Amino acid sequence: MRMKAKSLSIVALLAIVPGLALAKDKVVHFPFENAVIAATQSGKLDGTVKFYLAGSTPSGHVEVVSDYLLVTRRTNAFGKNDQKACDWALQSALIAMQEGAKEAGVNALVDIVSDFGSEYRDSTNYECHVGTLMAEVSLKIKRAKVQP
């Protein structure tokens, strides 16, 4: 009897786990600025590089120095609410973009769009794909030098 119960438990677990792993992603949109503020307040971003979503333009002279680059970051979403997981993935992407911008000698990232095979352009929100286990942000950016 004990062996039968153990076998049934294993079968039930095997039936559930693939369902979790293959859970279809949801597409969600959250405010971009919230993640930028949180990353700046925590010291992860230092403010030397500014971020501009498509539709928002920096003031001053803008010199784009690189065409679109793709930055993708994922994070564990298990047990987290969607916005927390997505903002965490976005913060990770922002940190990587800031470091790349500094290495390239630029002070702004412009015309930022979410891109999962088709672009999502919004002047205030970013797109995130979130499932049971993972949250992912994929952004196309242009590096630029902005002078007042």
N, C-alpha and C positions, 0 to 999 in steps of 0.2 A: 504494500500500500504506500509506504514511504517513497519507494523508488518511482512509483507511478505519479505521485504528486510532484516530485522533483522533475520528472520528465515533462509533465504538463506545464510547469513553471518555465522551463527552458524553452519549450515550444511557444508559449505565450510571449516571452521576451523577444524571441527571434521574429515573431510576427509584428511586434510593436516597433522595434528599433529601426528596421528599414523604412517604416513609415515616417519616423522622425527625421531620419537622415535625408529622405527624399522629399520632405515637406516643401511644397511649392512656395517660392518667395512671394512676399507681398511687395508692392511698390508703394513707398510712402514719401512724403515731402515734408521737410521741416525747415524752420528759419536758419539760414546760414549764419547770421550774425550771432546767434546764441552760442554756437560752438566757438566762434572766433573770440568772443568776450570771455567765455569760460577758459579757453586755452591761454589767453593773455593774462587773466587774473591769476591763474595757477603758475605762471612763469614759463609755460611751454612755448609760448610765442613772445618775442621781445619787442614787437611793434615796429621794427625796422623795415619790415616788408608789409605792404598793404595788399588787401585782397579785394578784387572787384568782379562781381558776377556780371555776366552778359546783361546789358541793359543799364548798368551803372558805370559811369565814366569818371575817372579821376580828373580833378581840375588841374590845369597846367598843360605843359607840352608832354605828350606821350610818345615815346619812341619804342616800338615793339622790336625786340631783339631776337625773338624766336617764335616760330610758328607753333601750332598746337603741340603740346606734350601731354601724355596721358599719365595720370597718377591714380592708382587703385589701392585701396586699403580695406582689409577685412578685420573683423573682431568677433569675439565670442558673444553671441546673443542669448545663449541659454540662460533662462531665469531672469533676463533683464527686460524692461519695457522697451518698446521699439525706439523711442526717441533717445533714450540713454545709450543704447547700443549704437545707433546711427551717429549720434553726436560724437561718441568715442572714436568711431571709425573716421569720421570727418576730421577730428582733431589730429589723429595720426597722419592723415593726408596733409593737413595744414603744416604740421611740423616738417614733414619731408619736403613740401613745396618751399617753405621758408629757407631750409638749408640749401636746397638746389638754387634758389634765387640768389642767396648770398654768394655761393660759389661762382655763379654766373655774373656777379657784379650788378645785379638789378635790384630795384627797390619796390617793385609792384608786380602782381600777377593779375592780368586783365582778361576780360572776355571769358570768364570761368563758366563752363557748362557741365552739367552731368551728362555722362555718355556711357550707356550700356548697349551700344549698337545703334541707338538712335538718340539724338540729343534732346535733353530737357533744358530749355532756356527759361530762366526766371530771374528777375532782378532782386529777389529776396529769399527764395527757397532753393534747397538742393534736393536731389533725389537719392534715395537709399533703397536697396533691396535687402529685405530682412526675412529670415526664415527662423525655424526653431533653433537652429544651432549657430548660424552666422549672420552677420550684418555686413554689407559691402557698400562702399562709396567708390565711384569711378568718375574722375573729373578730367576734362580737357582744359588746359590753361595755356596762356601766352605770357611769356616773360617780357617785362617792359621796364624802361627807365622813365620815371616821371619827374619833371622839373617844374617848379611853380612858375 
